[in-house]
Amino acid sequence: MTTENPAQNLAPDAGKIEVYRQPAGMGVRVDDGPGFQGADIKPFYDSLLAKVTTRASTRDECIRKM
């Protein structure tokens, strides 16, 4: 999850996160930072708010979990 804005040539975007639903479940890992509901995101930092990885028996299963 990033704050990159496609309408602004993927420049970092800023503002308040109003809704955040964190993925969860078996084989789902979230490495998060400032990405949470109510966070005030400034444009001066890395645009990566959270990284999601999945694990399963096959690539297709991982894709479905994503």
C-alpha positions as CSV (number, residue, x, y, z in Angstrom):
1,M,0.0,0.0,0.0
2,T,1.5,3.3,-1.1
3,T,0.4,6.9,-1.2
4,E,1.5,7.3,-4.8
5,N,-1.1,9.2,-6.8
6,P,-1.5,7.9,-10.4
7,A,-3.3,11.2,-11.4
8,Q,-0.1,13.1,-10.4
9,N,2.5,10.9,-12.2
10,L,2.8,8.7,-9.1
11,A,4.0,11.5,-6.9
12,P,3.6,10.9,-3.2
13,D,0.2,12.0,-1.9
14,A,-0.7,13.3,1.6
15,G,-3.7,13.5,3.8
16,K,-5.6,11.7,6.5
17,I,-6.4,8.0,6.2
18,E,-10.2,7.8,6.9
19,V,-10.7,4.1,6.3
20,Y,-8.2,1.2,6.8
21,R,-8.9,-2.5,6.8
22,Q,-5.9,-4.6,7.4
23,P,-5.7,-7.9,5.5
24,A,-5.4,-11.0,7.7
25,G,-5.6,-14.8,7.7
26,M,-3.4,-17.9,7.4
27,G,-0.4,-17.2,5.2
28,V,-1.0,-13.4,5.1
29,R,1.7,-11.1,6.5
30,V,1.5,-7.4,6.8
31,D,4.6,-5.3,7.6
32,D,3.1,-1.9,8.4
33,G,4.3,1.5,9.4
34,P,2.2,4.6,9.5
35,G,-0.7,3.1,7.6
36,F,-3.6,3.1,10.1
37,Q,-7.1,4.7,10.4
38,G,-6.7,8.3,11.5
39,A,-3.1,8.7,10.5
40,D,-2.1,12.0,9.1
41,I,0.3,11.2,6.2
42,K,2.8,13.9,5.3
43,P,4.3,14.1,1.7
44,F,7.9,14.2,3.1
45,Y,8.4,10.5,3.8
46,D,8.6,7.2,1.9
47,S,5.3,6.5,0.2
48,L,5.2,2.9,1.3
49,L,2.7,2.6,4.2
50,A,2.4,-1.2,4.4
51,K,3.8,-4.3,2.6
52,V,1.6,-7.4,2.2
53,T,3.0,-10.8,1.5
54,T,1.2,-14.1,1.2
55,R,2.3,-17.8,1.4
56,A,0.6,-20.8,0.0
57,S,1.4,-24.1,-1.8
58,T,1.2,-22.6,-5.3
59,R,1.6,-19.2,-6.9
60,D,-2.1,-19.2,-7.9
61,E,-3.1,-19.7,-4.3
62,C,-0.9,-16.8,-3.2
63,I,-2.5,-14.6,-5.9
64,R,-6.0,-15.5,-4.6
65,K,-5.0,-14.6,-1.1
66,M,-3.8,-11.2,-2.3
